[in-house]
Amino acid sequence: MNGVSKITVTEDVALVTFRRVPNDLGVLASIFTQLADAKVNLDMISQTAPQGHRIDISFTLHSSQLIEVLGLATRFQAAHELKPMVSNGNCKIELYGEEMRERYGVASAAIAAVAGTDAELTLISTGEVEISLLVPQSSCDEAVRALEEAFGVKAD
């Protein structure tokens, strides 16, 4: 076994990044609370290491919820001088496997497989038993084929 037992694909995914967010847990909590209050379902949440007193946060969501987030982003930008960036038209490829918990090299094999294509890896996040890769929709099929070949698993 190679660590991956299942590959799934989610289409119509948007990526939102808030750059230069104050490195303050109260501000971060406020942003995520307002997103939750707007019933925005977030995925692939990622934060950079602090740079001075600022951080960048990124997350994905279904493209259909992007309008709500853009409305909130205007408010966040005015209140905290952050810079919102949006990338729509992506797909999330999720690799799952219970063996990942104790197996090294699965992420490197996944990245190498995608690197062998023309796909751009926009965001990556991991958990104990999963790796999520965000790529532009235009190269999703090619990236999925490369991952299927690398891990010997067909995508659902």
C-alpha positions as CSV (number, residue, x, y, z in Angstrom):
1,M,0.0,0.0,0.0
2,N,1.2,3.6,-0.7
3,G,-0.7,5.6,1.9
4,V,-3.6,6.7,-0.3
5,S,-6.8,4.7,-0.4
6,K,-9.2,7.3,-1.8
7,I,-9.0,10.3,-4.1
8,T,-11.9,12.8,-4.3
9,V,-12.4,15.9,-6.4
10,T,-14.5,19.0,-5.5
11,E,-15.1,21.5,-8.3
12,D,-16.2,25.1,-8.3
13,V,-13.8,26.1,-5.4
14,A,-12.8,29.7,-4.7
15,L,-9.6,30.6,-2.8
16,V,-9.7,33.8,-0.6
17,T,-6.6,35.2,0.9
18,F,-6.5,38.1,3.4
19,R,-3.1,39.6,3.3
20,R,-1.6,41.8,6.1
21,V,-4.2,40.8,8.8
22,P,-3.2,42.1,12.2
23,N,-1.6,39.3,14.2
24,D,-4.3,39.5,16.9
25,L,-6.5,36.6,17.9
26,G,-9.4,38.9,18.6
27,V,-9.3,40.2,15.0
28,L,-8.9,36.7,13.6
29,A,-11.8,35.5,15.8
30,S,-13.9,38.4,14.6
31,I,-13.3,37.6,10.9
32,F,-14.1,33.9,11.3
33,T,-17.2,34.7,13.4
34,Q,-18.6,37.0,10.8
35,L,-17.9,34.4,8.1
36,A,-19.7,31.8,10.2
37,D,-22.6,34.2,10.9
38,A,-23.0,34.6,7.1
39,K,-23.2,30.8,6.9
40,V,-20.0,30.5,4.8
41,N,-18.6,27.0,4.8
42,L,-14.8,27.3,4.9
43,D,-12.2,24.6,4.1
44,M,-8.4,24.4,3.7
45,I,-7.9,27.2,6.3
46,S,-4.2,28.2,6.4
47,Q,-2.2,30.9,8.2
48,T,1.3,32.1,7.5
49,A,3.9,32.6,10.2
50,P,3.7,36.2,11.6
51,Q,5.7,38.9,9.7
52,G,6.1,41.6,12.2
53,H,2.6,42.2,13.5
54,R,0.8,40.9,10.4
55,I,-0.2,37.5,9.0
56,D,-1.9,36.2,5.9
57,I,-4.8,33.8,6.1
58,S,-6.2,31.8,3.2
59,F,-9.2,29.5,2.9
60,T,-11.4,27.9,0.3
61,L,-15.1,27.8,-0.1
62,H,-17.6,26.8,-2.8
63,S,-17.7,29.5,-5.5
64,S,-21.5,30.0,-4.9
65,Q,-20.6,31.6,-1.5
66,L,-18.1,34.1,-2.9
67,I,-20.5,37.0,-3.1
68,E,-21.1,36.8,0.7
69,V,-17.3,36.7,1.3
70,L,-16.6,39.7,-1.0
71,G,-19.2,41.8,0.9
72,L,-17.6,40.9,4.2
73,A,-14.1,41.5,2.8
74,T,-14.9,45.1,2.1
75,R,-15.8,45.5,5.7
76,F,-12.7,43.7,6.9
77,Q,-10.5,45.8,4.6
78,A,-11.9,49.1,6.0
79,A,-11.6,48.0,9.6
80,H,-8.2,46.3,9.5
81,E,-6.3,47.6,6.4
82,L,-5.9,44.1,5.1
83,K,-5.7,43.2,1.4
84,P,-8.2,40.6,0.0
85,M,-7.2,38.5,-2.9
86,V,-9.6,36.1,-4.7
87,S,-9.0,33.2,-7.1
88,N,-12.1,31.5,-8.5
89,G,-12.4,28.5,-10.8
90,N,-10.4,26.0,-8.9
91,C,-10.8,22.3,-7.9
92,K,-9.8,20.6,-4.7
93,I,-8.2,17.2,-4.9
94,E,-8.2,15.3,-1.7
95,L,-6.1,12.3,-1.0
96,Y,-7.2,10.1,1.9
97,G,-5.6,7.2,3.6
98,E,-5.4,5.8,7.2
99,E,-1.9,4.7,6.4
100,M,-0.7,8.4,6.1
101,R,-0.8,8.6,9.9
102,E,2.4,6.5,10.0
103,R,3.8,6.8,6.5
104,Y,6.3,9.4,5.4
105,G,6.7,10.7,1.8
106,V,3.0,10.7,0.8
107,A,2.9,14.5,0.5
108,S,6.2,14.6,-1.5
109,A,4.9,11.9,-3.9
110,A,1.7,13.9,-4.4
111,I,3.6,17.1,-5.0
112,A,6.0,15.3,-7.4
113,A,3.1,13.8,-9.3
114,V,1.4,17.3,-9.8
115,A,4.8,18.8,-10.6
116,G,5.0,16.4,-13.6
117,T,2.0,18.1,-15.1
118,D,1.3,21.7,-16.3
119,A,-0.9,22.2,-13.2
120,E,-0.1,25.0,-10.8
121,L,-0.5,24.0,-7.1
122,T,-2.3,27.0,-5.5
123,L,-2.7,25.7,-2.0
124,I,-1.9,22.6,0.0
125,S,-3.2,21.6,3.4
126,T,-2.8,18.3,5.3
127,G,-4.1,16.4,8.3
128,E,-3.1,13.1,9.8
129,V,-4.9,11.1,7.1
130,E,-5.5,13.5,4.3
131,I,-3.8,15.9,1.9
132,S,-5.8,18.5,0.0
133,L,-4.4,20.1,-3.1
134,L,-6.0,23.2,-4.8
135,V,-5.3,23.5,-8.5
136,P,-7.0,25.6,-11.3
137,Q,-10.0,23.9,-12.8
138,S,-8.4,24.1,-16.2
139,S,-5.7,21.6,-15.1
140,C,-7.7,19.6,-12.6
141,D,-8.2,16.5,-14.9
142,E,-4.5,16.4,-15.7
143,A,-3.5,16.6,-12.0
144,V,-6.0,14.0,-11.0
145,R,-4.7,11.6,-13.7
146,A,-1.2,12.1,-12.4
147,L,-2.2,11.4,-8.8
148,E,-4.2,8.3,-9.9
149,E,-1.2,7.0,-11.7
150,A,1.2,7.8,-8.8
151,F,-1.0,6.1,-6.1
152,G,-2.8,3.5,-8.1
153,V,-6.2,4.7,-7.0
154,K,-9.1,5.9,-9.2
155,A,-10.7,9.2,-8.1
156,D,-14.4,9.1,-7.0
